[in-house]
Amino acid sequence: MTTMRSFTSNRRVQLAMFAAIAGVSHTLLQSWTILSTGLGSLRVWFAHDQLGYLSMVSNVADGRINALEPDTETGSNTYPRAYYTAVGLVARTFDLHPVQAWNGTALTLQFAMVFVLGIAMAVISRRTWMALLAPLPFLVGNFAWVFFPGDWSIPLQSHAVLWGPFLALFSLNAEAAGLCIGGIVLAALAMAWLRPASPRARWITSAASAAAIGSLANFQTYSFLASIYAIGGILAAIEIHRRRSVPLLVATAVATILVFILGPAVSAATGQLPTLMFGLLPFVPGLLALAVTTRGRLALVGAIAVIFAAPQIVITMLGVAAGDPFLTFRTASNVDLGIIFWRTIAASGVAAVGLLAIAVYGLWRRQSALIGGGAGLAFTMILVSVNDLWGANAEPYRLWINTYLLALVAIALGLSRMLGRVPRLIRRSEAADGLRTHRRAVTVLAGVTLIAAGATAPDFWSYATDERLRAVWNPSTERERAQADLASAAQDREDALIAVDPCIDPRTTKVSSSARIAYYHLGMAWPDEYEAVAAIVQSRLDGQFDFEAAEQSGTGWILTDSSCVLDWAEEYADRLELVESRDYVLGPDDLADSLLDTKGTISLYRVLD
């Protein structure tokens, strides 16, 4: 048995050390900017969504776990928030700033993913040093440099864009965390099923993996969908090949055609979530056959995944049934996000060649698991990435990005099997069967995969040297602390919403203070007084304050910055009452607005009736 037990004590220590080195190397390569700040800063690039998620973390860190829109803490919130609740509990338990908990939790998960992948690659290959190569899948790009020299992304239409796994992990949010768990599950399943192991160990691993994948529904929708589709596709393909069943293959083809034909009608009649479930139809024939083969154990494992996914699915379905306006908006806003462009073919090159190599190797070795991993995952990646064509319209470009990362993890595991030690008995059998031609073909495919992956290196270099991605927000500067302290003080005095002037960021104020802010994130959740809060947000952008909207929304406080050229304290002097002030001096870590002087005073005003 080639499991961890088959390694000697010294080799187990060496393997753990190599896997740890791989995890540390990955973390340094991905997040050295964050690590250099002591985990205390947040990446600014594309931070708008992350600050919205951090508002949930901030509320939990302050002891409030609720299902409300997180900025105003009114209305309702159907957004998957289990991960952000967990990060908030980490912050509360260890008395950390939400940003520190955010960074620390996410980087720990990334380290764990690479550590487990390294162990799996070593165990599968029978070569301890293979663990050191575990960071490589996350350095692969998608040939963006060919189309846009010096860049690391391929823009499509609207805000759709394709990029490599390093950007998928960049934001350290629930999507990145979900992909880490998906990667860990793939590595664990590969260790259990690609090498000899006891039935008990295999099914315990499978049950735990099902629970982990199911829980992702409560983390983040797209990482859950990518993982559940990927594993479903792999398992169905494994059984179809194992049985060599033409009827199963035909049934799968028919089910695929039905998804594309009937999907739009299903979407129109039932909505996005049921359509995404309908999209799993091509996997049903293979999965049912596998359930029979395993005497119902696969069905039990599937039930575990459903149970762990159920909370968020039920919440979403109830929201849709109740006509939640936010959910209606969210579905309708997914427009022109498809990936049907010729550039996508080139971007998918590494995945295409790598998965083909795994499938061909599986045919050579007569291993259904490898054939399923190659062919099943390739089919899945195509299916979910064109979901706009069959009615789901669930941000196809993001599902391409997520399945691309999972495909690269699977390719790393498959190549470990291909390039690892081959038992002597198999080598003799190979010579006897005259399979050297197949071996050459597999060697060529493996080599082409590695060359293709290496050819994307300019993408990662552009990412690593991009100055835009190095900018961070530091919540510990004098100015940021003054804003947070006064917002907290206002909340302690009177439970009313707090507005801010044009030179203060309502999002960062919320994160650091956890106070109720007159703001909301359009794509996450809506407050009760949606229109009034939206009016305050818009009037602030216009340099004004809407007192009528403030009264309607329950906004009773304003934070101002005296150094801002738009002086609300002077403009609205007859309608504001000064309560408290804090002086500050801008430091090198401040992301200073061009409207600000180098020093000033943050003031808290009560809005007068």
VOGU-3710 file (C-alpha; in Angstrom, 3 decimals, decimal comma):
1> mttmrsftsn> 0,000/0,000/0,000  1,446/3,351/-1,028  0,001/5,589/1,625  1,722/7,677/4,269  2,171/4,452/6,283  4,387/2,976/3,550  6,937/5,765/4,085  9,613/5,154/6,699  9,663/7,399/9,734  12,525/9,474/8,305
11> rrvqlamfaa> 10,797/9,800/4,940  7,572/10,916/6,614  9,466/13,672/8,400  11,179/14,627/5,154  7,872/14,605/3,301  6,210/16,829/5,910  9,177/19,203/5,721  9,065/19,356/1,915  5,302/19,929/1,931  5,707/22,697/4,518
21> iagvshtllq> 8,428/24,329/2,398  6,055/24,179/-0,574  3,276/25,796/1,470  5,541/28,575/2,726  6,934/29,161/-0,768  3,450/29,490/-2,224  2,361/31,881/0,517  5,428/34,075/0,016  5,037/34,119/-3,767  1,348/34,968/-3,569
31> swtilstglg> 1,205/37,370/-0,642  4,591/38,813/0,242  3,122/42,340/0,163  0,558/41,434/2,814  3,061/39,470/4,904  5,444/42,431/4,947  2,778/44,477/6,752  2,280/41,894/9,492  -1,117/40,858/8,039  -2,461/44,276/8,994
41> slrvwfahdq> -3,215/45,698/5,536  -5,794/44,983/2,855  -5,007/44,888/-0,845  -6,612/47,885/-2,525  -6,923/46,487/-6,055  -10,516/45,341/-6,551  -11,166/45,979/-2,844  -14,754/47,216/-3,144  -16,293/43,749/-2,879  -13,795/42,664/-0,237
51> lgylsmvsnv> -14,693/45,642/1,972  -18,335/44,583/1,686  -17,489/41,087/2,868  -15,317/42,554/5,611  -18,342/44,474/6,893  -19,867/41,081/7,756  -16,613/40,031/9,405  -16,576/43,273/11,415  -20,118/42,762/12,715  -19,347/39,215/13,866
61> adgrinalep> -16,075/40,346/15,450  -18,166/42,837/17,445  -20,496/40,068/18,583  -23,380/40,457/16,094  -24,176/37,398/13,993  -27,263/38,198/11,959  -28,819/37,863/8,511  -29,097/41,617/7,896  -27,587/43,854/5,246  -24,214/44,393/6,934
71> dtetgsntyp> -23,571/48,145/6,470  -26,877/49,458/7,813  -27,807/46,229/9,633  -31,366/46,460/8,333  -33,207/44,526/5,637  -32,031/40,996/4,899  -28,925/39,261/3,614  -29,182/36,043/1,616  -25,526/36,192/0,557  -23,490/33,089/1,573
81> rayytavglv> -21,736/34,237/4,737  -20,541/31,163/6,649  -16,905/31,854/5,805  -17,110/35,514/6,776  -18,817/34,518/10,010  -15,939/32,134/10,698  -13,358/34,858/10,003  -15,266/37,217/12,297  -15,181/34,597/15,052  -11,421/34,268/14,542
91> artfdlhpvq> -11,088/38,040/14,948  -13,263/38,017/18,073  -11,518/35,013/19,637  -7,987/36,324/19,138  -8,837/40,044/19,487  -7,693/40,848/15,954  -8,663/43,623/13,589  -11,011/42,186/10,912  -8,316/42,724/8,266  -5,774/40,719/10,269
101> awngtaltlq> -8,229/37,860/10,689  -9,134/38,081/6,988  -5,520/37,762/5,862  -4,466/35,220/8,455  -7,369/32,836/7,851  -7,083/32,965/4,062  -3,319/32,483/4,000  -3,602/29,582/6,420  -6,049/27,904/4,042  -3,751/28,511/1,075
111> famvfvlgia> -0,829/27,044/2,991  -2,983/24,028/3,896  -4,026/23,507/0,275  -0,453/23,483/-1,017  0,725/21,368/1,947  -1,913/18,692/1,294  -1,324/18,843/-2,462  2,403/18,365/-1,846  1,740/15,306/0,330  -0,585/13,897/-2,335
121> mavisrrtwm> 1,887/14,471/-5,174  4,635/12,706/-3,211  2,443/9,773/-2,186  1,027/9,280/-5,684  4,424/9,532/-7,391  6,340/7,581/-4,709  8,902/10,423/-4,861  9,224/12,534/-1,731  10,757/15,507/-3,540  7,616/15,899/-5,673
131> allaplpflv> 6,040/17,669/-2,681  8,292/20,643/-3,418  6,523/21,154/-6,761  3,080/21,721/-5,235  3,152/25,546/-5,701  3,585/25,229/-9,477  -0,092/24,860/-10,524  -0,817/28,247/-8,963  1,878/29,991/-11,003  0,387/28,975/-14,350
141> gnfawvffpg> -1,188/31,723/-16,448  -3,380/31,642/-19,536  -1,220/33,223/-22,259  -2,514/36,715/-21,560  0,943/38,014/-22,469  0,431/36,832/-26,054  -2,593/39,082/-26,524  -1,699/41,879/-24,110  2,086/42,024/-23,538  2,937/43,077/-20,007
151> dwsiplqsha> -0,513/42,207/-18,654  -1,844/39,146/-16,842  -5,518/39,117/-17,853  -7,628/38,670/-20,963  -10,655/40,999/-21,048  -13,717/39,704/-22,888  -16,895/41,821/-22,757  -18,670/43,814/-20,051  -16,627/43,069/-16,903  -15,833/39,474/-17,905
161> vlwgpflalf> -12,131/38,660/-17,800  -9,926/35,545/-17,794  -6,841/35,165/-15,625  -4,729/32,529/-13,932  -5,138/30,919/-10,502  -2,820/33,429/-8,837  -5,494/36,095/-9,386  -8,267/33,718/-8,320  -6,496/33,484/-4,948  -5,430/37,145/-4,796
171> slnaeaaglc> -8,413/38,659/-2,986  -8,288/36,251/-0,027  -12,092/36,167/0,077  -14,570/33,285/0,409  -14,198/32,383/-3,263  -10,450/31,925/-2,794  -11,091/29,991/0,423  -13,624/27,774/-1,349  -11,144/27,014/-4,120  -8,573/26,074/-1,479
181> iggivlaala> -11,018/23,596/0,032  -11,848/22,274/-3,438  -8,131/21,757/-4,086  -7,663/19,990/-0,745  -10,591/17,681/-1,535  -9,181/16,761/-4,959  -5,793/15,981/-3,407  -7,322/13,904/-0,603  -9,510/11,913/-3,005  -6,546/11,310/-5,306
191> mawlrpaspr> -4,494/9,924/-2,404  -7,348/7,650/-1,390  -8,322/6,355/-4,831  -5,239/6,529/-7,097  -3,215/4,294/-4,785  -4,084/1,139/-2,852  -5,940/1,918/0,368  -8,436/0,193/2,612  -12,142/0,521/1,713  -12,763/2,118/5,089
201> arwitsaasa> -10,117/4,809/4,529  -11,452/5,518/1,067  -15,057/5,953/2,140  -14,199/7,982/5,226  -12,164/10,286/2,987  -15,035/10,447/0,505  -17,586/11,269/3,218  -15,403/14,006/4,693  -14,806/15,392/1,190  -18,552/15,453/0,509
211> aaigslanfq> -19,150/17,396/3,713  -16,413/19,881/2,780  -17,705/20,395/-0,761  -21,304/20,711/0,421  -20,313/23,321/2,980  -18,968/25,512/0,178  -22,543/26,398/-0,744  -22,553/28,407/2,487  -19,149/29,934/1,637  -19,426/31,172/-1,912
221> tysflasiya> -21,628/30,167/-4,818  -19,143/29,862/-7,673  -16,435/27,900/-5,863  -19,203/25,516/-4,712  -20,582/25,129/-8,239  -17,133/24,630/-9,755  -16,249/21,976/-7,173  -19,537/20,081/-7,262  -19,616/20,050/-11,070  -15,955/19,005/-11,290
231> iggilaaiei> -16,312/16,077/-8,922  -19,644/15,049/-10,436  -18,131/15,069/-13,924  -15,097/13,054/-12,841  -17,159/10,385/-11,065  -19,628/10,009/-13,938  -16,809/9,656/-16,486  -15,054/7,085/-14,308  -18,113/4,833/-14,210  -18,914/5,225/-17,908
241> hrrrsvpllv> -15,418/4,064/-18,814  -15,249/1,369/-16,157  -18,372/-0,253/-17,560  -17,389/0,445/-21,188  -21,096/1,222/-21,514  -22,336/2,629/-24,804  -25,889/3,108/-23,411  -24,486/5,199/-20,545  -22,475/7,265/-22,994  -25,520/7,794/-25,199
251> atavatilvf> -27,653/8,729/-22,185  -25,039/11,294/-21,160  -24,973/12,781/-24,663  -28,767/12,996/-24,768  -28,861/14,604/-21,313  -26,308/17,162/-22,465  -28,393/18,052/-25,497  -31,483/18,369/-23,286  -29,673/20,804/-20,980  -28,893/23,105/-23,900
261> ilgpavsaat> -32,374/22,791/-25,418  -34,513/22,936/-22,272  -32,247/24,989/-19,999  -33,525/28,411/-21,127  -37,142/27,302/-20,568  -36,252/25,917/-17,124  -34,587/29,217/-16,273  -37,592/31,258/-17,402  -39,973/29,086/-15,397  -37,995/28,447/-12,212
271> gqlptlmfgl> -35,010/30,817/-12,005  -31,243/30,558/-11,901  -30,690/28,170/-8,972  -32,959/25,363/-10,274  -31,368/25,785/-13,709  -27,919/25,258/-12,226  -29,200/22,051/-10,629  -30,723/21,059/-13,989  -27,278/21,563/-15,522  -26,046/18,518/-13,575
281> lpfvpgllal> -28,312/16,283/-15,700  -25,479/14,965/-17,957  -23,811/13,456/-14,891  -26,913/11,617/-13,681  -26,583/8,443/-15,817  -23,000/7,846/-14,747  -23,643/8,730/-11,113  -26,682/6,438/-10,881  -24,653/3,588/-12,344  -21,845/4,294/-9,872
291> avttrgrlal> -24,338/4,325/-7,006  -25,409/0,826/-8,044  -21,791/-0,313/-8,341  -20,984/0,963/-4,837  -24,174/-0,560/-3,378  -25,578/2,795/-2,419  -22,496/4,192/-0,710  -22,120/6,901/-3,348  -25,725/7,909/-2,714  -24,937/8,204/0,991
301> vgaiavifaa> -21,900/10,365/0,245  -24,023/12,511/-2,049  -26,628/12,884/0,689  -23,909/14,171/3,026  -22,985/16,853/0,478  -26,648/17,850/0,102  -27,142/18,084/3,869  -24,146/20,376/4,300  -25,197/22,506/1,322  -28,856/22,682/2,370
311> pqivitmlgv> -28,797/25,770/4,658  -27,746/28,226/1,937  -29,808/26,537/-0,764  -32,941/26,766/1,411  -32,211/30,414/2,298  -31,789/31,308/-1,376  -34,891/29,434/-2,508  -37,002/31,068/0,201  -35,683/34,458/-0,852  -36,510/33,791/-4,488
321> aagdpfltfr> -40,003/32,536/-3,556  -40,569/35,670/-1,477  -39,571/37,871/-4,408  -36,493/39,304/-2,690  -35,696/42,398/-4,830  -31,960/41,983/-4,372  -31,969/38,400/-5,692  -34,066/39,519/-8,648  -31,575/42,295/-9,388  -28,570/39,992/-8,977
331> tasnvdlgii> -29,871/37,493/-11,507  -30,866/40,167/-14,036  -27,456/41,896/-13,795  -25,549/38,917/-15,234  -25,375/40,120/-18,845  -22,629/39,708/-21,470  -20,359/37,651/-19,210  -19,750/34,720/-21,554  -16,421/33,268/-22,662  -17,225/32,335/-26,284
341> fwrtiaasgv> -14,242/34,067/-27,892  -11,307/32,675/-29,801  -8,939/33,974/-27,110  -10,545/31,561/-24,650  -9,272/28,604/-26,670  -5,690/29,774/-26,234  -6,317/30,616/-22,568  -7,505/27,042/-22,011  -4,465/25,511/-23,714  -2,625/24,256/-20,627
351> aavgllaiav> -5,772/22,681/-19,207  -6,672/21,094/-22,542  -3,270/19,479/-23,100  -2,848/18,458/-19,467  -6,257/16,816/-19,156  -5,712/15,046/-22,477  -2,399/13,720/-21,180  -4,079/12,344/-18,060  -6,851/10,686/-20,094  -4,396/9,101/-22,540
361> yglwrrqsal> -2,252/7,857/-19,671  -5,369/6,364/-18,091  -6,163/4,537/-21,325  -2,619/3,215/-21,474  -2,658/2,037/-17,867  -6,309/0,962/-18,070  -7,138/3,171/-15,078  -10,678/4,500/-15,140  -9,917/7,022/-12,376  -7,392/8,820/-14,575
371> igggaglaft> -9,632/8,703/-17,615  -12,445/10,171/-15,537  -10,126/12,844/-14,182  -9,017/13,883/-17,655  -12,089/13,461/-19,837  -14,675/14,180/-17,119  -13,029/17,380/-15,941  -12,520/18,620/-19,511  -16,218/18,073/-20,255  -17,193/19,781/-16,996
381> milvsvndlw> -15,005/22,802/-17,623  -16,685/23,356/-20,978  -20,208/22,757/-19,641  -20,082/25,219/-16,740  -18,144/27,833/-18,691  -20,896/28,158/-21,286  -23,804/28,143/-18,836  -25,135/31,312/-20,444  -25,956/29,205/-23,512  -28,181/26,848/-21,515
391> ganaepyrlw> -30,024/29,432/-19,457  -28,270/29,580/-16,078  -26,257/32,706/-16,965  -24,251/32,418/-13,735  -21,172/34,535/-14,574  -19,581/31,985/-16,972  -16,181/33,697/-16,918  -15,849/33,175/-13,155  -16,731/29,512/-13,445  -14,072/29,214/-16,155
401> intyllalva> -11,522/30,751/-13,775  -12,536/28,469/-10,907  -12,623/25,253/-12,927  -9,311/26,227/-14,530  -7,693/26,318/-11,096  -9,214/22,943/-10,147  -8,133/21,505/-13,495  -4,538/22,599/-12,849  -4,640/20,894/-9,438  -5,952/17,718/-11,089
411> ialglsrmlg> -3,240/17,928/-13,758  -0,558/18,225/-11,064  -1,944/15,091/-9,405  -2,179/13,260/-12,740  1,347/14,212/-13,755  2,573/12,974/-10,366  1,110/9,592/-11,243  2,530/9,715/-14,750  6,037/10,812/-13,770  6,296/8,757/-10,604
421> rvprlirrse> 7,965/5,440/-9,968  6,387/2,492/-11,775  6,437/-0,867/-9,944  8,784/-3,412/-11,505  5,937/-5,820/-12,216  4,158/-3,176/-14,326  7,345/-2,383/-16,234  7,746/-6,046/-17,172  4,102/-6,268/-18,218  4,541/-3,180/-20,341
431> aadglrthrr> 7,439/-4,734/-22,219  5,530/-7,952/-22,683  2,473/-6,165/-24,058  4,476/-4,003/-26,427  3,145/-0,749/-24,972  6,280/1,316/-25,431  4,597/3,357/-28,173  1,912/4,391/-25,695  4,594/5,322/-23,214  6,210/7,597/-25,774
441> avtvlagvtl> 2,868/9,246/-26,514  2,253/9,884/-22,827  5,774/11,227/-22,391  5,232/13,638/-25,273  1,887/14,796/-23,879  3,363/15,274/-20,388  6,259/17,208/-21,883  3,952/19,402/-23,953  1,872/20,116/-20,828  4,934/21,204/-18,863
451> iaagatapdf> 6,226/23,301/-21,767  2,824/24,960/-22,209  2,609/25,700/-18,496  6,112/27,152/-18,544  5,234/29,294/-21,549  2,671/31,159/-19,441  5,385/32,332/-17,024  5,255/35,946/-18,314  1,695/36,163/-16,958  2,834/35,466/-13,404
461> wsyatderlr> 5,819/37,790/-13,810  3,490/40,606/-14,903  1,274/39,871/-11,908  4,176/39,791/-9,448  5,653/43,063/-10,698  2,425/45,021/-11,207  2,586/48,113/-8,997  -1,234/48,356/-8,929  -1,434/45,092/-7,030  0,996/46,213/-4,321
471> avwnpstere> -1,113/49,069/-2,973  -2,696/48,353/0,415  -5,026/50,033/2,872  -3,629/50,296/6,402  -6,385/50,652/9,027  -3,860/51,544/11,746  -2,933/55,069/10,638  -3,917/58,096/12,760  -6,601/59,152/10,302  -8,190/55,708/10,017
481> raqadlasaa> -8,175/55,195/13,790  -9,776/58,605/14,330  -12,604/57,742/11,938  -13,172/54,356/13,557  -13,081/55,710/17,113  -15,578/58,473/16,414  -17,917/56,164/14,503  -17,871/53,749/17,445  -18,479/56,636/19,843  -21,493/57,750/17,814
491> qdredaliav> -22,939/54,241/17,883  -22,533/54,130/21,646  -24,355/57,449/22,046  -27,317/56,795/19,746  -28,146/53,876/17,469  -28,548/55,810/14,205  -26,874/55,429/10,824  -23,637/57,344/10,253  -22,955/59,205/6,999  -19,531/60,443/5,891
501> dpcidprttk> -18,316/63,363/3,806  -16,746/62,910/0,327  -13,227/62,554/1,748  -13,992/59,711/4,171  -14,524/56,192/2,892  -17,735/54,734/4,378  -16,553/51,189/3,614  -13,308/51,339/5,584  -15,023/53,230/8,402  -17,507/50,371/8,679
511> vsssariayy> -14,809/47,694/8,725  -12,745/49,319/11,464  -15,624/50,510/13,653  -18,411/47,940/12,985  -20,806/50,892/13,416  -23,973/51,172/11,331  -23,080/53,171/8,210  -25,391/54,818/5,665  -24,036/52,738/2,814  -24,678/49,422/1,048
521> hlgmawpdey> -23,056/47,169/-1,549  -25,236/46,918/-4,612  -24,276/43,335/-5,478  -24,396/41,850/-1,975  -27,532/42,879/-0,036  -29,988/45,750/0,238  -31,153/47,661/3,346  -34,783/48,266/4,318  -34,718/51,891/3,183  -32,881/51,028/-0,006
531> eavaaivqsr> -33,857/54,133/-1,987  -33,094/56,558/0,852  -29,682/55,010/1,553  -28,968/54,970/-2,184  -29,814/58,683/-2,294  -27,306/59,386/0,496  -24,627/57,376/-1,309  -25,237/59,222/-4,573  -25,470/62,698/-3,044  -22,141/62,104/-1,278
541> ldgqfdfeaa> -20,556/61,263/-4,631  -21,960/64,558/-5,911  -20,409/66,435/-2,972  -23,741/67,058/-1,215  -25,712/65,650/1,714  -29,369/64,693/1,316  -31,093/65,625/4,605  -34,468/64,342/3,457  -33,005/60,914/2,680  -31,197/61,016/6,022
551> eqsgtgwilt> -34,459/61,456/7,882  -36,145/58,672/5,918  -33,260/56,213/6,426  -32,635/57,008/10,095  -29,241/58,642/9,532  -28,406/60,750/12,565  -24,630/61,285/12,389  -22,044/62,689/9,983  -18,270/62,225/10,038  -16,262/64,983/8,339
561> dsscvldwae> -12,617/65,685/7,577  -11,564/69,310/8,107  -8,781/69,081/5,514  -11,218/68,172/2,746  -11,813/70,995/0,275  -15,515/70,103/0,380  -16,187/71,417/3,895  -19,573/70,103/4,993  -19,088/71,465/8,496  -19,093/74,990/7,055
571> eyadrlelve> -21,649/74,396/4,319  -24,234/72,831/6,641  -23,279/74,643/9,874  -26,891/75,457/10,751  -27,993/71,809/10,484  -25,146/70,058/12,278  -24,095/69,930/15,941  -20,442/69,193/16,740  -20,088/66,365/19,261  -16,424/65,275/19,214
581> srdyvlgpdd> -13,197/65,687/17,198  -9,814/63,972/16,690  -6,699/65,459/15,057  -4,459/63,468/12,712  -1,363/63,805/10,552  -1,121/61,849/7,300  1,648/59,265/7,359  3,392/57,268/4,601  0,848/54,443/4,947  -2,176/56,654/4,300
591> ladslldtkg> -3,901/56,327/0,950  -4,398/60,083/0,891  -7,193/61,487/-1,232  -6,053/64,265/-3,563  -8,645/66,500/-1,889  -6,893/66,237/1,480  -4,215/68,324/3,173  -1,396/66,612/5,040  -3,135/67,009/8,391  -6,591/67,680/9,666
601> tislyrvld> -9,350/66,855/12,117  -11,999/64,155/11,957  -15,203/65,464/13,507  -18,448/63,811/14,540  -21,632/65,843/14,026  -25,182/65,132/15,026  -27,736/65,793/12,276  -30,291/68,255/13,616  -34,002/67,824/12,982
//
